[in-house]
Amino acid sequence: MEFKSSNPVLNNKAYKTGATTVFDPDGRPVEIIDYNSTMTVQGAINKSFLTLILLIGAAYVTWNLTNTGANIYPFMIGGGIMAFIMAMIAIRKTDYAHYLVPAYAILEGIFIGAFSALMEAWYPGIVLQAVGGTFVTAFVCFLLYRFKVVKVTEQFKSVVIAATLAIATYYFISIILSMFGVQMFHHDSSLMSIGFSVFVIVIAALNLFLDFDLIEQGAKRRLPKNMEWISAMALMATLVWLYFEFLRLLSKLQD
């Protein structure tokens, strides 16, 4: 089976079979598996929780700093840029993922803490609502996947990936046009804009199913142990996207 994902963190060449194949005296292939050096679902879950704790902790510290009068923009801009750079390095240097992914989580937390403080100042109460919406959505998606209510088929993957790429393309065009003073419809608070935000949240949530499936399939293929960290970062990236889309939707509703 070929592994593909709309999440760029999981879609990289490091996802290859981790088992070693040797041949017995009769020439038959035999796989030698070292379970201490191969990926497991539980290992990926544990590392996902650890990265989430690091992210929340960094966000909490940054939130408190900004609330004491510190300049919010260096944290937001610096944290965002450094988190992106760290993620790009991690998916290319997977052997150092156990250092790079925790660093990514902390930097991402700094960015989120600063941005959340800014949004809270503009829209009081919005952050708690967005956090609640994100975790409830993630928990429901996990249960639906865990009990096979939603099955990740090839057709399912194709639809979600196509929709995600379409959204990414639209956002990219929107950013380019905004440089020339042109604002796309999703920036206002119209019913169409609100409907678009709901659609994007649904697609972001569906990406969670793809991430869960890739983690499970990665464990079945006995990928290298360091891919647990990369998987945790991939799942974190989707959750962060979902959180920002909830912030966007809630801000439109308050407007």
C-alpha positions as CSV (number, residue, x, y, z in Angstrom):
1,M,0.0,0.0,0.0
2,E,1.3,3.4,-0.9
3,F,1.1,6.0,2.0
4,K,-0.1,9.4,1.0
5,S,-1.4,12.3,3.2
6,S,-2.5,15.9,2.9
7,N,-0.5,16.5,6.0
8,P,3.0,17.4,4.7
9,V,4.6,16.1,7.9
10,L,3.5,12.5,7.4
11,N,4.0,12.6,3.6
12,N,7.8,12.3,3.4
13,K,10.3,9.7,2.3
14,A,11.2,8.7,5.9
15,Y,8.0,6.6,6.0
16,K,9.5,3.3,4.8
17,T,9.4,-0.2,6.2
18,G,11.6,-0.5,9.3
19,A,11.9,-4.3,9.5
20,T,15.1,-6.0,8.4
21,T,14.8,-8.9,5.9
22,V,17.4,-11.8,6.0
23,F,17.4,-15.2,4.4
24,D,17.4,-18.6,6.0
25,P,19.7,-21.5,4.9
26,D,17.1,-22.5,2.3
27,G,17.0,-19.0,0.8
28,R,13.6,-18.1,2.3
29,P,13.1,-14.4,3.4
30,V,12.8,-14.0,7.2
31,E,12.0,-10.6,8.8
32,I,14.0,-9.7,11.9
33,I,12.0,-7.3,14.1
34,D,13.3,-5.3,17.0
35,Y,10.2,-4.0,18.7
36,N,12.3,-1.6,20.8
37,S,13.4,0.2,17.6
38,T,10.1,0.1,15.6
39,M,7.1,2.4,15.7
40,T,4.0,1.5,17.9
41,V,0.6,3.1,18.2
42,Q,1.1,3.5,21.9
43,G,4.4,5.1,21.4
44,A,3.0,7.6,19.0
45,I,0.1,8.3,21.4
46,N,2.5,8.9,24.3
47,K,4.6,11.3,22.2
48,S,1.5,13.1,21.0
49,F,0.5,13.8,24.6
50,L,4.0,14.9,25.5
51,T,4.1,17.4,22.5
52,L,0.7,18.6,23.4
53,I,1.7,19.2,27.1
54,L,4.8,21.1,25.9
55,L,2.7,23.2,23.5
56,I,0.1,24.1,26.1
57,G,2.8,24.9,28.7
58,A,4.7,27.2,26.3
59,A,1.4,28.8,25.3
60,Y,0.4,29.4,28.9
61,V,3.7,31.0,29.8
62,T,3.6,33.3,26.7
63,W,0.0,34.2,27.5
64,N,0.9,35.3,31.0
65,L,3.9,37.3,29.7
66,T,1.7,39.2,27.2
67,N,-0.9,39.8,29.9
68,T,1.8,41.6,32.0
69,G,2.4,44.1,29.2
70,A,5.1,42.4,27.2
71,N,5.1,43.1,23.5
72,I,3.0,40.4,21.9
73,Y,4.4,40.6,18.3
74,P,8.0,39.4,18.8
75,F,6.5,36.2,20.4
76,M,3.9,35.7,17.7
77,I,6.1,36.4,14.7
78,G,9.3,34.8,16.1
79,G,7.6,31.8,17.4
80,G,5.7,31.2,14.2
81,I,8.7,31.5,11.9
82,M,11.0,29.4,14.2
83,A,8.3,26.7,14.6
84,F,7.9,26.4,10.8
85,I,11.7,26.1,10.3
86,M,11.9,23.5,13.1
87,A,9.1,21.5,11.5
88,M,10.8,21.6,8.1
89,I,14.1,20.4,9.6
90,A,12.4,17.6,11.6
91,I,10.7,16.1,8.6
92,R,14.1,16.0,6.7
93,K,16.3,15.0,9.7
94,T,14.1,12.3,11.3
95,D,17.1,10.8,13.2
96,Y,17.0,13.9,15.4
97,A,13.2,14.0,15.7
98,H,13.4,13.3,19.5
99,Y,15.1,16.7,19.9
100,L,13.4,18.7,17.1
101,V,9.8,17.8,17.7
102,P,9.7,18.9,21.3
103,A,11.4,22.1,20.2
104,Y,8.8,22.5,17.6
105,A,6.0,22.0,20.1
106,I,7.5,24.7,22.4
107,L,8.0,27.2,19.6
108,E,4.5,26.5,18.3
109,G,3.2,27.0,21.8
110,I,4.9,30.4,22.0
111,F,3.2,31.5,18.8
112,I,-0.2,30.2,19.8
113,G,0.0,31.8,23.2
114,A,0.8,35.2,21.8
115,F,-1.8,34.9,19.0
116,S,-4.5,33.6,21.4
117,A,-3.8,36.6,23.8
118,L,-4.3,39.0,20.8
119,M,-7.6,37.3,19.8
120,E,-8.8,37.3,23.4
121,A,-8.2,41.0,23.6
122,W,-10.3,41.5,20.5
123,Y,-13.0,38.9,21.3
124,P,-13.2,38.2,25.0
125,G,-14.0,34.5,25.8
126,I,-13.1,33.3,22.3
127,V,-10.0,31.3,23.2
128,L,-11.7,29.0,25.7
129,Q,-14.5,28.3,23.2
130,A,-12.0,27.5,20.4
131,V,-10.0,25.3,22.7
132,G,-13.1,23.5,23.7
133,G,-14.3,23.1,20.2
134,T,-10.9,21.7,19.1
135,F,-10.6,19.1,21.8
136,V,-14.3,18.0,21.5
137,T,-13.9,17.6,17.8
138,A,-10.7,15.7,18.1
139,F,-12.1,13.4,20.8
140,V,-15.3,12.6,18.7
141,C,-13.1,11.9,15.6
142,F,-10.9,9.6,17.6
143,L,-14.0,7.7,18.9
144,L,-15.5,7.4,15.4
145,Y,-12.2,6.1,14.1
146,R,-11.5,3.8,17.1
147,F,-14.9,2.1,16.8
148,K,-14.8,1.9,12.9
149,V,-17.8,4.2,12.5
150,V,-15.7,6.1,9.9
151,K,-13.5,3.9,7.7
152,V,-10.5,5.5,5.9
153,T,-10.9,4.1,2.4
154,E,-8.9,5.1,-0.6
155,Q,-11.9,7.1,-1.9
156,F,-12.1,8.8,1.5
157,K,-8.5,9.8,1.4
158,S,-8.8,11.1,-2.1
159,V,-11.7,13.4,-1.3
160,V,-10.1,14.8,1.9
161,I,-6.7,15.4,0.2
162,A,-8.3,17.1,-2.8
163,A,-10.4,19.3,-0.5
164,T,-7.4,20.2,1.6
165,L,-5.3,21.1,-1.4
166,A,-8.1,23.3,-2.7
167,I,-8.3,25.1,0.6
168,A,-4.5,25.6,0.7
169,T,-4.6,26.9,-2.8
170,Y,-7.4,29.3,-2.0
171,Y,-5.6,30.6,1.1
172,F,-2.4,31.0,-0.9
173,I,-4.2,33.1,-3.6
174,S,-5.9,35.1,-0.9
175,I,-2.5,36.0,0.7
176,I,-1.1,37.1,-2.7
177,L,-4.1,39.2,-3.5
178,S,-4.1,40.8,0.0
179,M,-0.6,42.2,-0.8
180,F,-2.3,44.2,-3.6
181,G,-5.2,45.4,-1.3
182,V,-7.7,42.8,-2.5
183,Q,-9.6,41.0,0.2
184,M,-11.4,37.7,-0.5
185,F,-14.9,37.0,0.9
186,H,-13.7,34.8,3.8
187,H,-12.4,37.9,5.6
188,D,-15.8,39.4,6.3
189,S,-18.6,38.1,8.5
190,S,-21.2,37.3,5.9
191,L,-23.2,34.1,5.8
192,M,-21.1,32.8,2.9
193,S,-17.9,33.5,4.9
194,I,-19.2,31.7,8.0
195,G,-20.3,28.8,5.8
196,F,-16.8,28.6,4.3
197,S,-15.3,28.5,7.8
198,V,-17.6,25.7,8.8
199,F,-16.6,23.8,5.7
200,V,-12.9,24.3,6.4
201,I,-13.4,23.0,10.0
202,V,-15.0,19.9,8.7
203,I,-12.1,19.3,6.3
204,A,-9.6,19.9,9.1
205,A,-11.5,17.4,11.3
206,L,-11.5,14.8,8.5
207,N,-7.7,15.1,8.2
208,L,-7.6,13.8,11.8
209,F,-8.9,10.5,10.4
210,L,-6.1,10.4,7.9
211,D,-3.5,11.0,10.6
212,F,-5.0,8.3,12.9
213,D,-5.0,5.8,10.0
214,L,-1.4,6.7,9.0
215,I,-0.2,6.2,12.6
216,E,-1.9,2.8,12.8
217,Q,-0.7,1.7,9.4
218,G,2.8,2.9,10.2
219,A,2.9,0.8,13.3
220,K,1.7,-2.2,11.3
221,R,4.5,-1.7,8.8
222,R,7.0,-1.5,11.7
223,L,8.5,1.9,10.7
224,P,11.5,3.2,12.6
225,K,11.0,4.3,16.2
226,N,11.7,8.0,15.5
227,M,8.6,8.1,13.3
228,E,6.6,8.2,16.5
229,W,7.8,11.7,17.0
230,I,7.1,12.7,13.4
231,S,3.6,11.2,13.7
232,A,3.1,13.2,16.9
233,M,4.1,16.4,15.1
234,A,1.8,15.6,12.2
235,L,-1.2,15.2,14.5
236,M,-0.2,18.4,16.3
237,A,-0.1,20.3,13.1
238,T,-3.7,19.2,12.2
239,L,-4.9,20.1,15.7
240,V,-3.3,23.6,15.5
241,W,-5.0,24.1,12.1
242,L,-8.3,23.1,13.6
243,Y,-7.8,25.4,16.5
244,F,-7.1,28.4,14.3
245,E,-10.1,27.7,12.1
246,F,-12.3,27.6,15.2
247,L,-10.9,31.0,16.2
248,R,-11.7,32.3,12.7
249,L,-15.3,31.0,12.8
250,L,-16.0,32.3,16.4
251,S,-14.6,35.7,15.6
252,K,-17.0,36.0,12.6
253,L,-19.9,34.9,14.7
254,Q,-19.1,37.6,17.3
255,D,-18.8,40.2,14.6
